[in-house]
Amino acid sequence: MTTHTTLPPLPFIDLQSQRQRLGPSLEEAVLRVVRSGAYIMGAEVFELERRLAAFCGAKEVVTCGNGTDALAMVLMAKEVRPGDAIFCPSFTFAATAEVVAWLGATPVFVDVHPDTFNLDVASLEVAVKTARERGLKPTGLISVDLFGQPADYDLIEPACAKHGIWLLSDAAQSFGATYKGRKMGTIGVATSTSFFPAKPLGCYGDGGAIFTDDAELADTLRSIRNHGAGRDKYDNVRIGMNGRLDTIQAAVLIEKLAIFEDEIAKRNIIAERYNAGLEAFALVPRLPEMLTSVWAQYTLRVPAAKRDGLGPYLKGLGIPTAMYYPTPVHRQTAYQRFLVAGNGLPVTDQLAKEVISLPMHAYLDPAVQDRIIDAVGAYLAA
Ligand SMILES: *Cc1c(COP(=O)(O)O)cnc(C)c1O
């Protein structure tokens, strides 16, 4: 294994190989915008919205500044207010709950399944009860498709209907995935995503989008995106924000969307190869039947006693790792004052101690992947 140490450090996500593959067309697309002068709401923004709609089958697409604003804009359109309970997992990026607090509503954290890392509807039932006991109004659920794998919508949708709450799907990690033939972007009253550079479909800065089949909701979102504009841009009919996507980022995304399906296929081959090489040493991620993932992260579960040593060991061999998420949102300083389902979230707490993510991107070649698999296997077998 000492030979490994002489190899150059690997990237966790290899955006440079993707850029080289796209060649001069991507740089040309950016330059076209620079020369055109249409930096705000240029033609590329609307072209991207049409292409995203065609890609996922949503009737309406509203691009915006980032994935956090995408979530917030939907909550604003739904007129979320103090006294509302908005349910969401705690095993996610803080943005999912952050937007709820922006509007003065209360995030109520729900536990997840240990095998899929996604929302557990049994815990949602408990969370609804907790919210009612505290005098809050159950209003909406923000589900998260963690690491690129869709949550279990066949159970989530009827649970939402039963409690009269709307569903917002946070697909920041899963855009491009499918749930039993349904593409992400067609779930709930709306789906949001992020084009942060490290997401499966990323731009060269911040970006996001909202998908919905509800034309009226889309109109409201377009108004919110532009400071609550009414028919006339200086007639502000509601409180909105500056939520626009830059034209340059739209141009980048148009180029990247053209190769996205191929990249998804490559990520799936890489994930299967990781599974085959590592299933003897760790709990590897398994996709439920009829679901596809875009593998935003490839995340192993490793006994807590070994997990904390694995990252530094791999780092010594030039192999980067990440922990998503070492501290669940409900345990973070700013979020401890909000509510959790019942007495706590035992699965979330356990996963936080056991997860570790390996390099994952469409340009991980087999020899490099073998180097990673060998190193992880050697440490975990010892
Ligand atoms: C990345 C991410 C967001 C936020 O997206 P930004 O574009 O960084 O604002 C929200 N939710 C989840 C689950 C994410 O992974």
The ligand as a MOL file (V3000), in Angstrom:
LIG
                    3D

  0  0  0     0  0            999 V3000
M  V30 BEGIN CTAB
M  V30 COUNTS 15 15 0 0 0
M  V30 BEGIN ATOM
M  V30 1 C -27.5270 22.0190 -1.9250 0
M  V30 2 C -28.8020 21.8270 -1.2450 0
M  V30 3 C -29.7070 22.8990 -1.0180 0
M  V30 4 C -29.3470 24.3250 -1.2770 0
M  V30 5 O -28.9640 24.6370 -2.5540 0
M  V30 6 P -28.0920 25.9520 -2.8110 0
M  V30 7 O -28.1080 26.1060 -4.2960 0
M  V30 8 O -26.7170 25.7140 -2.2740 0
M  V30 9 O -28.7550 27.1030 -2.1390 0
M  V30 10 C -30.9300 22.6090 -0.4600 0
M  V30 11 N -31.2630 21.3510 -0.1100 0
M  V30 12 C -30.4270 20.3120 -0.2840 0
M  V30 13 C -30.8800 18.9460 0.1090 0
M  V30 14 C -29.1620 20.5120 -0.8310 0
M  V30 15 O -28.3420 19.4600 -1.0020 0
M  V30 END ATOM
M  V30 BEGIN BOND
M  V30 1 1 1 2
M  V30 2 1 2 3
M  V30 3 2 2 14
M  V30 4 1 3 4
M  V30 5 2 3 10
M  V30 6 1 4 5
M  V30 7 1 5 6
M  V30 8 2 6 7
M  V30 9 1 6 8
M  V30 10 1 6 9
M  V30 11 1 10 11
M  V30 12 2 11 12
M  V30 13 1 12 13
M  V30 14 1 12 14
M  V30 15 1 14 15
M  V30 END BOND
M  V30 END CTAB
M  END
